[in-house]
Amino acid sequence: MDVHEYARYDAVGLADLIRRGEVGAAEVETAARRALTGAHTALNALTGPLFDVPTAHDPRGPLAGVPFVIKDSGPFARGVPSALGSRGLLAVARHDHTLMTRLRAAGLTALGQSTAPELGLNFATEPRLHGPTRNPWDTAFGVGGSSGGAAALVAAGAVPFAHGNDGAGSLRIPASACGVVGLKPTRGRTPCGPDAGEAGYGLVTEFGLTRTVRDAAHLLDALGAPPLGEKFVAPAPARPFAQALLRDPGRLRIAVTTRPWAETQVDPGVAEAALDTARALEWIGHTVDEDAPDLEPEDVVEGCVLAATATGTALLRSPHPPDPGALEAVSRQVLAEARRCTAVEIAGALQAQHRVTRAVSRFLDTHDLLVTPTLGRPPAPHGTLDYDAPGHSVRSWLRRILSYGPFTAPFNVSGHPAISLPVAQSPRGLPIGVQLVAAAGREDLLLAVAAQIEAALPWHDRLPPAHV
């Protein structure tokens, strides 16, 4: 199997080839290593050399032999070091994250680690440790964040799936910037153990990035069993999520909005992509109206403070807290504010989280889905969101990045499932994503309608110039 043939297949397609004996897992690994090396040379999307030996996996798993990459977002796979995108941190996982255990059981094999911004607290992947990760559509532009290296490698055809996580848009934003599929499952759908009962006060969800909706559905089936002993547990689906792609969801009531909750202007082309998607859904047979949850922008900011504070607190409680002098400016501020944060402040942020959760839940009790842009504008040039810029408080930094990506964070605060689909392009040829949001636990509906959009507004023939 050569690199060009390898890059044609999604994860389900590769697994099917291996299962039928048309290609060996070793051949797939060889092609993936070549593809990853070439993509990294062009895009700077890996944290270092590929693993000498791929991570162990179950050869009987449903996706046996399919390669992927791990995000540099903390200890995740036993024995694999993580710097969290920082010059001042390094940790080696002593045991697997529960999601990594499930990835192994599914048969997926990790070949390397993708880049991320320091501490994952940016919508740009440009850490001082590694330098900017470049967009495969135009290397003068960024890839979003924080799962930016993961999205770039999937978009470039180097891997069909890449691990990532999402605390304020960190899967959906790079999915939009790189032209791939980014699903954030319902809070409690995927695990955050064995060391934590919740991640970022429930804002952070583990999953990944794919090129196809069917890969997202099959991976959710493999990774999304209810976690035992965790604070949040999403309801089990009535049937496998992959089956939702084969079922007609019926005539749905869908809302669309291009009005951001942060104070920012939305690019007209980005807004039009969301409206075009809504028109396509109306043509399919759904009822569509313009409407949106009534949210207070400061409640969204205060809800996001919880994730930043949790990150800082975890570092302060670690056996070897980082030297602030080795951190970028916003990271130093996160640590400083976490050190002096009070229980009263946390209680206030939790109340803001509850208000957002209730407002979104009420809205999705009268609508089946909500359609929005994913980002407020096309991908930004490198340096637009400078994480090493001094003078920011945690809140001023959050307002800064939410003005760039104003549509994703409310659904981390509320815990609802959301997906970004690469339905359009800017006049310059840069990807534009559209976000769909569903009620808690309704990934089946989200994926069924995403599959309808994938068929109506297909993106698979659009390949970036830096595709392998």
C-alpha positions as a printed NumPy array, in Angstrom:
array([[  0.   ,   0.   ,   0.   ],
       [  1.518,   3.33 ,  -1.013],
       [  0.898,   6.618,   0.776],
       [ -1.597,   7.904,  -1.809],
       [ -3.75 ,   4.789,  -1.582],
       [ -3.533,   4.811,   2.22 ],
       [ -4.729,   8.435,   2.408],
       [ -7.894,   7.642,   0.411],
       [ -9.418,   5.61 ,   3.239],
       [-11.097,   6.625,   6.46 ],
       [-10.627,   4.55 ,   9.63 ],
       [-13.59 ,   2.257,   8.936],
       [-12.358,   1.693,   5.377],
       [ -8.813,   0.837,   6.481],
       [-10.06 ,  -1.523,   9.177],
       [-12.265,  -3.269,   6.614],
       [ -9.321,  -3.745,   4.23 ],
       [ -7.214,  -5.238,   7.029],
       [-10.052,  -7.474,   8.232],
       [-10.604,  -8.873,   4.723],
       [ -6.886,  -9.518,   4.271],
       [ -6.545,  -7.146,   1.31 ],
       [ -3.729,  -5.348,   3.086],
       [ -1.691,  -6.166,   6.165],
       [ -1.582,  -4.038,   9.289],
       [  2.197,  -3.741,   8.875],
       [  1.736,  -2.295,   5.372],
       [ -0.734,   0.235,   6.729],
       [  1.698,   1.217,   9.479],
       [  4.519,   1.704,   6.971],
       [  2.342,   3.926,   4.785],
       [  1.132,   5.872,   7.826],
       [  4.704,   6.503,   8.999],
       [  5.634,   7.894,   5.596],
       [  2.495,  10.024,   5.512],
       [  3.065,  11.371,   9.032],
       [  6.709,  12.184,   8.315],
       [  5.825,  14.051,   5.134],
       [  2.944,  15.925,   6.733],
       [  5.052,  16.94 ,   9.714],
       [  7.783,  18.269,   7.453],
       [  5.232,  20.52 ,   5.765],
       [  3.096,  21.428,   8.776],
       [  5.108,  21.045,  12.017],
       [  2.291,  19.028,  13.583],
       [  4.19 ,  16.434,  15.694],
       [  5.909,  17.047,  19.017],
       [  8.909,  14.908,  18.086],
       [  9.946,  11.727,  16.265],
       [  7.395,   8.984,  15.684],
       [  7.301,   6.207,  18.263],
       [  9.881,   3.512,  17.534],
       [  7.259,   0.915,  18.438],
       [  3.53 ,   1.638,  18.036],
       [  1.386,   1.4  ,  21.138],
       [  0.088,  -2.074,  21.904],
       [ -3.449,  -2.784,  20.771],
       [ -5.966,  -5.61 ,  20.486],
       [ -5.76 ,  -7.151,  16.997],
       [ -9.364,  -8.357,  17.407],
       [-10.771,  -4.835,  17.917],
       [-13.292,  -3.36 ,  15.468],
       [-10.675,  -0.882,  14.161],
       [ -7.655,  -3.164,  14.435],
       [ -4.538,  -1.852,  12.727],
       [ -5.808,   1.7  ,  12.16 ],
       [ -3.139,   4.286,  13.051],
       [ -3.738,   7.451,  15.06 ],
       [ -1.846,  10.093,  17.029],
       [ -2.143,  11.156,  20.673],
       [ -2.601,  14.827,  21.565],
       [  0.063,  16.422,  23.77 ],
       [ -2.441,  17.393,  26.462],
       [ -1.118,  15.557,  29.5  ],
       [ -0.228,  12.01 ,  30.581],
       [ -2.353,   9.746,  28.426],
       [ -0.582,   6.555,  27.291],
       [  1.581,   4.521,  29.637],
       [  5.264,   5.381,  29.189],
       [  4.659,   8.25 ,  26.738],
       [  6.007,  11.654,  27.921],
       [  3.872,  14.774,  27.586],
       [  4.978,  18.402,  27.9  ],
       [  1.499,  19.963,  27.472],
       [  3.046,  22.169,  24.793],
       [  5.321,  23.756,  27.406],
       [  9.028,  24.366,  27.929],
       [  8.456,  24.135,  31.692],
       [  6.61 ,  20.825,  31.978],
       [  7.291,  17.159,  31.315],
       [  5.332,  14.198,  32.646],
       [  5.457,  10.526,  31.752],
       [  2.218,   8.59 ,  32.121],
       [  2.532,   5.785,  34.691],
       [ -0.661,   4.193,  33.453],
       [ -3.148,   4.573,  30.634],
       [ -5.939,   7.109,  30.639],
       [ -9.218,   5.165,  30.503],
       [ -9.825,   6.446,  26.974],
       [ -6.403,   5.106,  25.919],
       [ -7.398,   1.718,  27.317],
       [-10.474,   1.83 ,  25.093],
       [ -8.454,   2.973,  22.068],
       [ -6.184,  -0.043,  22.549],
       [ -9.199,  -2.344,  22.902],
       [-10.666,  -0.948,  19.671],
       [ -7.456,  -1.988,  17.891],
       [ -6.163,   1.524,  17.198],
       [ -2.398,   1.963,  17.265],
       [ -0.681,   5.244,  18.165],
       [  2.377,   6.198,  16.122],
       [  3.16 ,   9.645,  17.525],
       [  2.032,  12.709,  19.415],
       [  0.426,  15.846,  17.931],
       [  1.128,  19.451,  18.843],
       [ -1.026,  21.607,  21.107],
       [ -0.726,  25.08 ,  22.669],
       [  0.709,  25.371,  26.158],
       [ -1.772,  23.944,  28.701],
       [ -4.334,  23.671,  25.878],
       [ -5.644,  27.154,  26.7  ],
       [ -5.606,  28.746,  23.259],
       [ -7.518,  28.646,  19.992],
       [ -4.169,  28.732,  18.147],
       [ -1.527,  25.983,  18.117],
       [  1.629,  28.063,  18.251],
       [  3.502,  27.105,  21.44 ],
       [  6.962,  28.543,  22.015],
       [  8.159,  24.964,  22.56 ],
       [  7.461,  23.819,  18.998],
       [  6.558,  26.92 ,  16.999],
       [  3.417,  27.303,  14.872],
       [  1.624,  24.341,  13.364],
       [  0.8  ,  25.286,   9.777],
       [ -2.532,  24.89 ,   8.023],
       [ -2.484,  22.355,   5.166],
       [ -4.771,  24.64 ,   3.116],
       [ -2.401,  27.621,   3.381],
       [  0.702,  27.44 ,   5.552],
       [  0.566,  31.174,   6.314],
       [ -2.505,  30.475,   8.467],
       [ -3.072,  28.725,  11.774],
       [ -4.871,  25.48 ,  12.522],
       [ -6.965,  26.545,  15.503],
       [ -6.619,  24.963,  18.898],
       [ -6.13 ,  23.348,  21.104],
       [ -6.217,  20.058,  19.147],
       [ -4.488,  21.819,  16.258],
       [ -1.765,  19.342,  15.345],
       [ -4.335,  16.551,  15.4  ],
       [ -6.644,  18.392,  12.987],
       [ -3.795,  19.298,  10.637],
       [ -2.636,  15.666,  10.379],
       [ -6.155,  14.381,   9.693],
       [ -6.757,  17.089,   7.076],
       [ -3.446,  16.259,   5.381],
       [ -4.359,  12.568,   5.103],
       [ -1.581,  11.458,   7.47 ],
       [ -4.023,   9.638,   9.803],
       [ -7.762,   9.049,   9.485],
       [ -8.33 ,   9.71 ,  13.196],
       [ -6.479,  11.74 ,  15.819],
       [ -7.102,  11.898,  19.539],
       [ -8.049,  15.262,  21.009],
       [-10.167,  16.877,  23.677],
       [-12.448,  19.879,  23.937],
       [-12.791,  22.331,  26.832],
       [-14.143,  25.415,  25.018],
       [-14.061,  24.339,  21.366],
       [-10.706,  22.558,  21.174],
       [-11.974,  19.849,  18.794],
       [-14.517,  21.843,  16.808],
       [-12.384,  24.957,  16.245],
       [ -9.404,  23.136,  14.671],
       [-11.891,  20.973,  12.759],
       [-13.322,  24.154,  11.252],
       [ -9.895,  25.664,  10.583],
       [ -8.555,  22.508,   8.894],
       [-11.659,  21.211,   7.128],
       [-12.361,  17.998,   9.065],
       [-15.081,  16.6  ,  11.331],
       [-14.905,  17.466,  15.033],
       [-17.39 ,  15.843,  17.417],
       [-17.622,  16.869,  21.067],
       [-19.735,  14.22 ,  22.798],
       [-22.162,  14.807,  25.659],
       [-20.589,  15.458,  29.046],
       [-20.01 ,  12.044,  30.621],
       [-20.107,  10.098,  27.336],
       [-16.363,   9.434,  27.236],
       [-14.206,   8.763,  30.303],
       [-11.765,  11.051,  32.09 ],
       [-10.438,   8.477,  34.598],
       [ -8.777,   6.744,  36.238],
       [ -7.31 ,   9.79 ,  37.98 ],
       [-10.227,  12.227,  37.663],
       [-13.955,  12.004,  38.199],
       [-14.508,  15.033,  35.981],
       [-12.245,  17.15 ,  33.792],
       [-12.297,  20.942,  34.039],
       [-15.436,  20.912,  36.206],
       [-17.155,  18.984,  33.425],
       [-16.169,  21.299,  30.557],
       [-13.493,  19.038,  29.052],
       [-14.518,  16.039,  26.947],
       [-12.164,  13.486,  25.378],
       [-12.655,  12.277,  21.809],
       [-10.966,  13.089,  18.478],
       [-11.043,  14.318,  14.899],
       [-12.017,  12.428,  11.735],
       [-12.54 ,  13.034,   8.036],
       [-15.946,  11.329,   7.855],
       [-19.111,  11.277,   9.92 ],
       [-19.171,   7.469,   9.866],
       [-15.749,   7.364,  11.527],
       [-17.027,   9.661,  14.279],
       [-20.008,   7.348,  14.839],
       [-17.983,   4.118,  14.891],
       [-15.369,   5.632,  17.197],
       [-18.054,   6.862,  19.577],
       [-19.409,   3.302,  19.72 ],
       [-15.922,   2.035,  20.575],
       [-15.015,   4.732,  23.09 ],
       [-18.27 ,   5.97 ,  24.57 ],
       [-19.448,   3.304,  27.019],
       [-20.597,   4.812,  30.339],
       [-17.529,   5.34 ,  32.538],
       [-17.709,   3.642,  35.922],
       [-17.364,   5.719,  39.048],
       [-17.205,   9.134,  37.364],
       [-19.214,  12.155,  38.37 ],
       [-20.962,  12.59 ,  35.018],
       [-22.383,   9.644,  33.056],
       [-24.32 ,  10.208,  29.829],
       [-27.335,   7.964,  29.169],
       [-26.562,   4.822,  27.166],
       [-27.829,   4.96 ,  23.568],
       [-30.777,   2.784,  22.566],
       [-28.715,   1.34 ,  19.7  ],
       [-25.166,   1.749,  18.327],
       [-24.404,   5.246,  17.062],
       [-23.252,   3.813,  13.73 ],
       [-26.823,   2.599,  13.172],
       [-28.063,   6.186,  13.47 ],
       [-26.414,   6.914,  10.125],
       [-28.706,   4.358,   8.47 ],
       [-31.946,   5.614,  10.002],
       [-34.152,   8.48 ,   8.833],
       [-34.372,  10.866,  11.807],
       [-37.748,  12.099,  10.58 ],
       [-38.86 ,  15.691,  10.189],
       [-37.044,  17.743,  12.815],
       [-37.452,  21.238,  14.18 ],
       [-34.107,  22.969,  13.706],
       [-33.018,  26.463,  14.747],
       [-30.242,  28.469,  13.129],
       [-28.397,  31.509,  14.432],
       [-25.406,  33.511,  13.254],
       [-25.573,  35.834,  16.258],
       [-22.573,  35.258,  18.554],
       [-22.803,  35.288,  22.33 ],
       [-19.496,  37.171,  22.592],
       [-19.128,  40.763,  21.461],
       [-17.619,  40.206,  18.033],
       [-18.362,  40.56 ,  14.349],
       [-19.051,  37.422,  12.313],
       [-17.516,  37.206,   8.849],
       [-20.338,  37.372,   6.243],
       [-19.046,  34.291,   4.421],
       [-18.987,  32.296,   7.649],
       [-22.544,  33.378,   8.48 ],
       [-23.681,  32.48 ,   4.962],
       [-22.224,  28.963,   5.306],
       [-24.428,  28.367,   8.362],
       [-27.473,  29.756,   6.556],
       [-26.694,  27.608,   3.486],
       [-26.577,  24.557,   5.743],
       [-29.921,  25.525,   7.236],
       [-31.389,  25.882,   3.73 ],
       [-30.044,  22.428,   2.833],
       [-31.714,  20.98 ,   5.936],
       [-34.97 ,  22.667,   4.931],
       [-34.621,  21.164,   1.436],
       [-34.09 ,  17.729,   3.019],
       [-37.442,  18.171,   4.756],
       [-36.767,  19.636,   8.188],
       [-38.484,  22.697,   9.634],
       [-35.996,  25.523,  10.16 ],
       [-36.408,  28.849,  11.943],
       [-34.01 ,  31.525,  13.174],
       [-33.719,  31.312,  16.942],
       [-31.115,  30.784,  19.667],
       [-30.735,  30.173,  23.411],
       [-30.833,  33.317,  25.522],
       [-27.38 ,  33.378,  27.132],
       [-25.523,  36.01 ,  29.12 ],
       [-22.026,  36.395,  27.605],
       [-20.433,  36.84 ,  31.036],
       [-21.982,  33.564,  32.208],
       [-20.193,  31.81 ,  29.361],
       [-16.894,  33.484,  30.309],
       [-17.339,  32.614,  33.992],
       [-18.173,  29.03 ,  33.069],
       [-14.952,  28.795,  31.061],
       [-12.987,  30.146,  34.019],
       [-13.698,  26.788,  35.669],
       [-11.664,  24.885,  33.07 ],
       [ -8.731,  27.323,  33.287],
       [ -8.772,  27.246,  37.085],
       [ -8.876,  23.445,  37.117],
       [ -5.833,  23.334,  34.827],
       [ -3.886,  25.696,  37.072],
       [ -4.921,  23.876,  40.247],
       [ -3.861,  20.512,  38.825],
       [ -0.394,  21.877,  38.042],
       [ -0.028,  23.452,  41.478],
       [ -0.958,  20.15 ,  43.133],
       [  1.397,  18.066,  41.009],
       [  4.548,  16.593,  42.65 ],
       [  6.72 ,  18.926,  40.549],
       [  4.927,  22.245,  39.925],
       [  6.321,  24.137,  36.936],
       [  8.743,  27.023,  37.201],
       [  6.599,  30.047,  36.228],
       [  9.605,  31.581,  34.504],
       [  9.571,  28.763,  31.951],
       [  5.905,  29.308,  31.062],
       [  4.262,  31.589,  28.524],
       [  2.583,  34.725,  29.833],
       [ -1.023,  33.512,  29.94 ],
       [  0.019,  30.223,  31.594],
       [  1.826,  32.176,  34.33 ],
       [ -1.343,  34.162,  34.895],
       [ -3.465,  30.992,  35.035],
       [ -1.181,  29.602,  37.757],
       [ -1.166,  32.867,  39.681],
       [ -4.956,  33.168,  39.658],
       [ -5.433,  29.485,  40.499],
       [ -3.165,  29.958,  43.536],
       [ -5.323,  32.738,  44.975],
       [ -8.74 ,  31.533,  43.778],
       [-11.325,  31.24 ,  46.569],
       [-14.199,  28.837,  47.139],
       [-16.578,  31.787,  46.78 ],
       [-15.23 ,  32.49 ,  43.264],
       [-15.559,  28.832,  42.258],
       [-19.125,  28.772,  43.602],
       [-19.961,  31.841,  41.519],
       [-18.528,  30.261,  38.373],
       [-20.483,  27.061,  39.041],
       [-23.681,  29.072,  39.327],
       [-22.915,  30.676,  35.956],
       [-22.387,  27.185,  34.535],
       [-25.788,  26.096,  35.836],
       [-27.498,  29.13 ,  34.273],
       [-25.959,  28.366,  30.871],
       [-26.837,  24.663,  31.159],
       [-30.463,  25.405,  31.983],
       [-30.83 ,  27.987,  29.206],
       [-29.432,  25.636,  26.537],
       [-31.477,  22.711,  27.878],
       [-34.699,  24.728,  27.776],
       [-33.99 ,  25.764,  24.211],
       [-33.236,  22.207,  23.07 ],
       [-36.415,  21.007,  24.713],
       [-38.34 ,  22.913,  22.013],
       [-35.864,  22.388,  19.142],
       [-34.238,  19.144,  18.007],
       [-31.023,  20.818,  16.804],
       [-29.291,  24.177,  16.675],
       [-27.11 ,  25.244,  13.708],
       [-24.417,  27.93 ,  14.118],
       [-21.084,  28.813,  12.551],
       [-18.211,  27.052,  14.314],
       [-15.781,  29.972,  14.201],
       [-16.653,  33.629,  13.787],
       [-14.272,  33.947,  10.832],
       [-12.054,  31.854,   8.544],
       [ -8.717,  30.567,   9.92 ],
       [ -6.482,  33.334,  11.261],
       [ -2.898,  34.139,  10.248],
       [ -0.15 ,  33.   ,  12.611],
       [  0.325,  35.304,  15.586],
       [ -3.292,  36.465,  15.795],
       [ -3.749,  34.917,  19.262],
       [ -0.399,  35.457,  20.983],
       [ -0.429,  33.348,  24.153],
       [  2.818,  34.946,  25.324],
       [  1.347,  38.455,  25.262],
       [  1.71 ,  39.999,  28.752],
       [ -0.959,  41.854,  30.67 ],
       [ -3.864,  39.406,  30.384],
       [ -6.01 ,  38.178,  33.254],
       [ -7.656,  34.793,  32.809],
       [-10.949,  36.506,  32.04 ],
       [ -9.498,  39.008,  29.566],
       [ -7.729,  36.156,  27.761],
       [-10.95 ,  34.135,  27.599],
       [-12.801,  37.147,  26.178],
       [-10.019,  37.519,  23.606],
       [-10.213,  33.96 ,  22.314],
       [-14.012,  33.852,  22.543],
       [-14.151,  36.88 ,  20.252],
       [-12.357,  34.68 ,  17.67 ],
       [-14.389,  31.538,  18.377],
       [-17.644,  32.721,  19.96 ],
       [-19.953,  29.819,  19.138],
       [-18.394,  26.712,  20.727],
       [-17.753,  27.409,  24.416],
       [-21.409,  27.648,  25.573],
       [-21.846,  23.943,  24.867],
       [-18.796,  22.965,  26.905],
       [-20.229,  24.958,  29.775],
       [-23.628,  23.293,  29.294],
       [-22.295,  19.825,  28.406],
       [-24.376,  19.354,  25.258],
       [-23.051,  17.381,  22.261],
       [-21.906,  19.376,  19.238],
       [-20.185,  18.666,  15.947],
       [-18.346,  20.822,  13.398],
       [-18.698,  19.886,   9.731],
       [-16.459,  21.277,   6.932],
       [-19.228,  22.388,   4.616],
       [-17.745,  25.485,   2.949],
       [-14.647,  27.426,   1.955],
       [-13.686,  31.087,   1.965],
       [-12.897,  32.919,  -1.31 ],
       [ -9.246,  32.253,  -0.462],
       [ -9.947,  28.508,  -0.253],
       [ -9.721,  28.211,   3.541],
       [-12.145,  25.853,   5.292],
       [-15.311,  27.061,   7.006],
       [-17.056,  24.828,   9.526],
       [-20.678,  24.774,  10.63 ],
       [-21.669,  23.557,  14.089],
       [-24.68 ,  21.423,  15.011],
       [-25.802,  21.092,  18.642],
       [-28.245,  18.551,  20.078],
       [-29.913,  17.866,  23.418],
       [-27.872,  16.034,  26.036],
       [-27.415,  12.372,  25.146],
       [-28.662,  12.799,  21.563],
       [-25.48 ,  12.133,  19.606],
       [-27.606,   9.715,  17.579],
       [-29.663,  12.634,  16.235],
       [-26.573,  14.78 ,  15.783],
       [-24.805,  12.095,  13.74 ],
       [-27.887,  11.212,  11.671],
       [-28.343,  14.825,  10.566],
       [-24.58 ,  15.265,  10.101],
       [-24.701,  12.319,   7.7  ],
       [-27.535,  14.009,   5.794],
       [-25.442,  17.172,   5.483],
       [-22.404,  15.142,   4.428],
       [-24.487,  13.703,   1.588],
       [-26.076,  17.036,   0.603],
       [-22.917,  19.186,   0.898],
       [-20.057,  16.688,   0.394],
       [-16.487,  17.685,   1.213],
       [-14.461,  14.517,   0.542],
       [-13.196,  15.577,  -2.879],
       [-11.744,  18.806,  -1.479],
       [ -8.11 ,  18.179,  -0.595],
       [ -5.654,  20.773,   0.736],
       [ -2.446,  21.606,  -1.155],
       [ -0.406,  19.965,   1.636],
       [ -2.297,  16.655,   1.397],
       [  0.003,  13.636,   1.4  ]])
